Amino acid sequence: TVARRREANSLVAMAASRPIVTVLGEDGKPSSSTLPLPAVFLAPIRPDVVHFVHSCMAKNSRQAYAVNVDAGKQHSAESWGTGRAVSRIPRVAGGGTHAAGAGAFGNMCRGGRMFAPNKSFRKWHVRINQNQRRYAVASALAASAIPALVMARGHRIDSVEEVPLVVSDSVEALEKTSAAIEMLGKVGAAADLKKVTDSKKLRAGKGKMRSRRYVMRRGPLIVFKNGGKGSPIERAFRNIPGVELCSVERLNLLQLAPGGHLGRFVIWTEGAFAQLDELFGTREKKSELKKGFHLPYANMANADLSRIINSDEVQATVRAVKAPIRRAPMKKNPLKNFALMQKLNPAAAAAKRRALKTEINAKEKKAALIKAKREGTPTVTEKDKAAKKAVKASGKAWFKAAIKGTDLV
């Protein structure tokens, strides 16, 4: 993702601050020769590209497997059809045996075929774009030059002088495994070898029955220039647990990033390290050995984006901060919002209290009247009687005035 890529680019910038690499001798002491850091170690670190290419490459070593085309279908079975209140699955023909009438062929039947039987013509291998493969190898090499990523992958490099680790070409002439182990110990790789031997365990699952009984971690990867099958360096290092060898002209992503995880501990011979610029090229020139390949480089030299934005140079050219926009407040309804009504009419609270008091008194009066009626002792005061008579008299007076001068009697 973006944050992880920025962090990786900043780590690459740290590696670029040390452009000279010291060459160690067989005794583990610095020699007089030094080498410039190849440009491939400044390539952008793309875990997404490495993981994708690794998963595709790992598929290319698979062997086809399938079930027998006739498995589960070697019965003389035929469906009974409809009308017999049983399913239409094919059933074993004949009689006199326990299998007569038993379902056959289906994946839900005893002795039937599997669902979607495996076929040997499945698409087992995956084609990978050449440029993607080269990009992934360049990213894996760049990650191998950053101690933090190498340690995060699990390698023990506390005693290593510097990363990337380069040893003299005399290592390619070693013939004895004891001399190779001694050399690895002197350059600081003994802890990583011990980690490998301590990690040997029985494999979980059925793989232990299939010629892959044990599993162990990966140790250092030795990259040489002159060697191959039967060469002295091959014979010296091939029997050390966890140690792998690879020619610089045949760098393999499955070895540089096992499991798709960046940060393999790589030990380079002097000749192999010096050939990397010829293999991958630099930012200015294309590769001499890989046709049409130009080394990828990061879009940003400095991945600290917040520091760039807040720098004096950028802040001096950006426009000023706009004044905050004042938006009109939403109007409220005083008939629903009592606080606003009280602001408009200070007497609203008193009026509300009076109305509430009148309502309470009316309810109490009505309740008392209903109670008296139910008990058969209605109590009507003289004041109520006079008020009732006055209402009736006013009604009669209004009616007389209304019919005056009409034909109504």
Salt bridges, closest charged atoms under 4 A:
ASP48 OD2 - ARG5 NH2 3.60
ASP48 OD2 - ARG46 NH2 2.89
GLU182 OE2 - LYS186 NZ 3.18
ASP192 OD2 - HIS155 ND1 3.14
ASP192 OD1 - LYS195 NZ 3.36
ASP198 OD2 - LYS194 NZ 2.77
GLU244 OE2 - ARG218 NH1 3.23
GLU244 OE1 - ARG264 NH1 3.03
GLU288 OE2 - LYS285 NZ 3.34
GLU359 OE2 - LYS363 NZ 3.52
